Amino acid sequence: MNTPTEIRLDTARRALALTWADGDTRTLTHVQLRAACPCADCRTLRLRGNDVEANPDVVLTGIEPAGYGVQLVFSDGHARGIYPWPYLEALAARRDAD
């Protein structure tokens, strides 16, 4: 499993920066992370064809280690999703491809 060597909260850009072992750094905005929440409720919404509503003003207020990933805490009170490292890596790659 690819685990980041550095996790940095960029409050000015409202982004989470992840640096991987190969030196590649990828960023995901707080809004992108909130919209991609992997918790059961948010996954169910997406499976039903709905989008997860992410307020454009949402910010990360906490990052909790979870071994195989991180649990992110958002200013809207949402803190249920654990973001596994491979999921974050794929999100960042998908974002860069868009």
C-alpha positions as CSV (number, residue, x, y, z in Angstrom):
1,M,0.0,0.0,0.0
2,N,1.3,3.4,-1.0
3,T,1.3,5.6,2.2
4,P,2.0,9.4,2.0
5,T,5.3,10.5,3.6
6,E,3.8,13.9,4.4
7,I,0.3,15.2,4.9
8,R,-0.1,19.0,5.0
9,L,-3.2,21.0,5.5
10,D,-3.0,24.1,3.3
11,T,-5.5,26.4,5.0
12,A,-4.9,29.3,2.6
13,R,-5.8,27.2,-0.4
14,R,-8.4,25.1,1.5
15,A,-6.6,22.0,0.4
16,L,-5.0,18.8,1.7
17,A,-1.5,18.2,0.2
18,L,-0.2,14.6,0.1
19,T,3.4,13.8,-0.7
20,W,4.1,10.2,-1.7
21,A,7.3,8.2,-1.4
22,D,8.3,8.9,-5.0
23,G,8.2,12.7,-4.2
24,D,4.9,13.3,-6.1
25,T,2.7,15.8,-4.2
26,R,-1.0,15.9,-5.0
27,T,-3.6,18.3,-3.5
28,L,-7.3,17.9,-3.0
29,T,-9.6,20.7,-2.0
30,H,-11.7,20.5,1.1
31,V,-14.8,20.6,-1.0
32,Q,-13.6,17.8,-3.2
33,L,-12.8,15.7,-0.2
34,R,-16.2,16.4,1.4
35,A,-18.0,15.5,-1.8
36,A,-16.1,12.3,-2.1
37,C,-16.7,11.1,1.5
38,P,-16.5,7.3,1.6
39,C,-18.8,6.9,4.6
40,A,-21.8,4.5,4.2
41,D,-24.4,7.3,4.0
42,C,-22.5,9.3,1.4
43,R,-21.7,6.1,-0.6
44,T,-25.4,5.2,-0.6
45,L,-26.3,8.6,-1.9
46,R,-23.9,8.2,-4.8
47,L,-25.1,4.6,-5.5
48,R,-28.6,6.0,-5.8
49,G,-27.4,8.5,-8.5
50,N,-27.2,11.5,-6.2
51,D,-24.3,13.8,-5.5
52,V,-23.0,14.5,-2.0
53,E,-23.7,18.2,-1.3
54,A,-20.5,19.9,-0.3
55,N,-20.9,23.6,0.7
56,P,-18.3,25.6,-1.1
57,D,-17.3,27.1,2.3
58,V,-16.6,23.8,4.0
59,V,-13.1,23.4,5.5
60,L,-11.2,20.6,7.2
61,T,-11.1,21.1,10.9
62,G,-9.3,17.9,11.8
63,I,-7.3,15.0,10.5
64,E,-7.2,11.8,12.6
65,P,-4.9,8.9,11.8
66,A,-6.7,5.7,11.1
67,G,-3.8,3.3,10.2
68,Y,-4.8,2.5,6.7
69,G,-5.9,6.1,6.0
70,V,-7.3,9.2,7.7
71,Q,-10.6,10.3,9.2
72,L,-11.3,13.8,8.1
73,V,-13.4,16.2,10.2
74,F,-15.2,19.0,8.3
75,S,-16.7,22.3,9.4
76,D,-20.2,21.1,8.6
77,G,-19.9,18.5,11.4
78,H,-19.3,15.6,9.1
79,A,-16.7,13.2,10.4
80,R,-17.8,9.7,9.6
81,G,-15.7,8.7,6.6
82,I,-12.3,7.1,6.8
83,Y,-10.3,7.9,3.6
84,P,-8.0,4.9,2.9
85,W,-4.6,5.9,1.3
86,P,-5.4,4.1,-2.0
87,Y,-8.8,6.0,-2.2
88,L,-7.0,9.4,-1.7
89,E,-4.4,8.5,-4.2
90,A,-7.1,7.6,-6.8
91,L,-9.0,10.8,-6.0
92,A,-6.0,12.9,-6.6
93,A,-5.1,11.1,-9.8
94,R,-8.7,11.5,-11.1
95,R,-8.7,15.2,-10.2
96,D,-5.4,15.7,-12.1
97,A,-6.8,13.8,-15.2
98,D,-9.8,16.1,-15.4
